Every structure is written in C-alpha cells, then in structure tokens.
C-alpha cells in the first residue's frame, strides 16, 4: 500500500540514513507500522488477490 505522512513523529530510512520523515513524504509498505497510526494516510491499497489474478491472466 502507498502511504503519505500527515503529522510529525514518523522516523524511517531515507537514502540509508535514519531521519524524521517530512510531512507529505510518500512511501510503500505492506502494512501501516504501529507507530505511524494516526500520522499517515493511505493513498493506494492494493489487494494481493488482484495481483495474483493479473499474473494468471498474463500466462
């Protein structure tokens, strides 16, 4: 899923260095990290089933 930081207090790795993620920063994750709940919004959520169906159709 694609997430966007909306509030301060989220830390992660940017170009290999640990730093506070700036507001508006977008990143992909498989799940919302517990510490980020209430500080990020979901922009896109992809279903695993949809991806599996696309792979089957492509074969």
C-alpha positions in Angstrom: 0.0 0.0 0.0 1.1 3.6 -0.6 1.2 5.9 2.4 1.7 9.6 3.0 3.0 11.2 6.2 0.5 13.8 7.5 1.9 14.5 11.0 5.4 14.8 12.5 6.9 12.0 14.5 7.5 9.3 11.9 11.0 8.1 11.6 12.5 5.9 8.9 15.4 5.4 6.5 15.8 7.9 3.7 18.8 7.2 1.4 20.2 4.8 4.1 20.1 7.3 7.0 17.6 7.3 9.8 15.7 10.6 9.8 12.3 12.1 10.6 10.1 11.6 7.6 8.9 15.0 6.3 5.2 15.8 6.1 4.0 14.9 2.6 6.6 12.1 2.2 5.1 9.1 0.3 6.3 5.5 0.7 5.2 2.0 0.1 4.6 -0.5 2.9 2.9 -3.9 3.3 1.2 -2.7 6.5 0.9 0.5 8.5 3.6 0.5 11.2 2.1 0.7 14.7 4.0 3.9 15.5 2.6 5.6 12.3 -1.1 5.0 13.1 -2.8 8.4 13.1 0.3 10.0 11.4 -0.1 8.7 7.9 -3.0 8.3 5.4 -3.4 5.5 2.8 -3.2 6.7 -0.8 -3.5 3.4 -2.5 -4.3 0.0 -1.2 -3.5 -3.0 -3.4 -5.1 -6.4 -2.9 -2.9 -9.5 -3.1 -5.8 -11.3 -4.8 -5.9 -8.7 -7.6 -2.2 -9.1 -8.2 -2.5 -12.9 -8.3 -5.3 -12.6 -10.9 -3.2 -10.3 -13.1 -0.4 -12.9 -13.1 -2.8 -15.7 -14.1 -4.2 -13.7 -17.0 -0.8 -12.8 -18.2 0.3 -16.5 -18.6 
